[in-house]
Amino acid sequence: MLNFNRCLHDTATRYARTRFTIPKPKPIPSSNPRKPTQTTHYLKNLEVTPPIPPSTANKQFHISDTHPLWQFFHTNIKDNKKSHDYITPPSQLDTQSRSWSITELRRKSFNDLHSLWYACLRQRNIFAREMHLINTETSSNKNNHVHSLQQINEKCRVTMWRIRHVLSERDYAFRIARSTTTNNVIDQLSEQVETTEQLERFQYAVFGISEIISENVIDRKFIDGLKYITNLKLKILAKKHDTLNEKLVNDLQLNYRDNTSSMGINDLAEAFIVFIAEFDLESSIEACDAIKELRSDPKNKISKYDELETISKYIKQLKESSSSQDEVEVTPEAI
């Protein structure tokens, strides 16, 4: 039977002392060191220099005048010499200015608001840096200078807040316009259309249809807009000219004055003929004759499922004819 004597061992303690108290020997330099880590750590003796305290008097570094960070410093121009100051002199602070009002900002485009936002943001960064430097120094007029910077900084902050307010208004109006019934809004806008220029602006604003037809994206929105513009053109001209109104009633059974034809022109081929025609009486009468001839053959009616393919073919033919500088005749054979 084995006899074990109880005793205390200090092996772990000696290992711990050796591990943490004896300096680790310098490793053998690698024959293929990984640059720059091993080369810097093992093959060179680096000395850490004491830090340089930041101060406005510390100008021992030479920085190029074209460095982009100079935009965050005040610039002095004297005798055609450009110099940069770490702190804006109190005499050059614009304390008489004011913040932009919401009414003024509402007249600006998105790009103008975007530029103004970042101009205020840059200016606030300048003021934050200058106030930090002033607070770390001892000066008699320190409080007055900081107060002036805080006043201008607050004006920039208010301007930025108002820019966000104006953008929020536009975003809210855009969401409301998309969520409400667009038919009523479109009908109200269409009542103000009277000239060709107004019609072009209306179709581009509502349906995104450009006056250069070959530049449009062919999708369902384009087809719906094309049909709406077609009926709008005939409706406006029919109310102005009795001759066109009688022709629409007799030949096409369309009476836009009494609104008895709620559907109007719904076939893509018929709508395309009126759409590419000029916005005048003579062209509209020719378009009505072409539609009448087109209706004489029931095979000319286009199914709703074939409209995208058909309109793409129409626009391709129109583009080829315009490139050859040939006039497009409003006839069934032309489409």
Secondary structure, DSSP 8 states (H G I E B T S, - for coil): ----------HHHHHHHHHHHS--------SS--TTHHHHHHS------------TT-------TT-GGGGGSEEEEETTEEEEESS--GGG---S-----HHHHHTS-HHHHHHHHHHHHHHHHHHHHHHHHHHTS--TTHHHHHHHHHHHHHHHHHHHHHHHHHHHHHHHHHHHHHHS-HHHHHHHHHTT--SHHHHHHHHHHHH---SSGGGS--SHHHHHHHHHHHHHHHHHHHHH-HHHHHHHHHHH---TTTT--SS----HHHHHHHHHS-SSHHHHHHHHHHHHHHHTSGGG---GGGHHHHHHHHHHHHHHHHHTT-----SGGG-
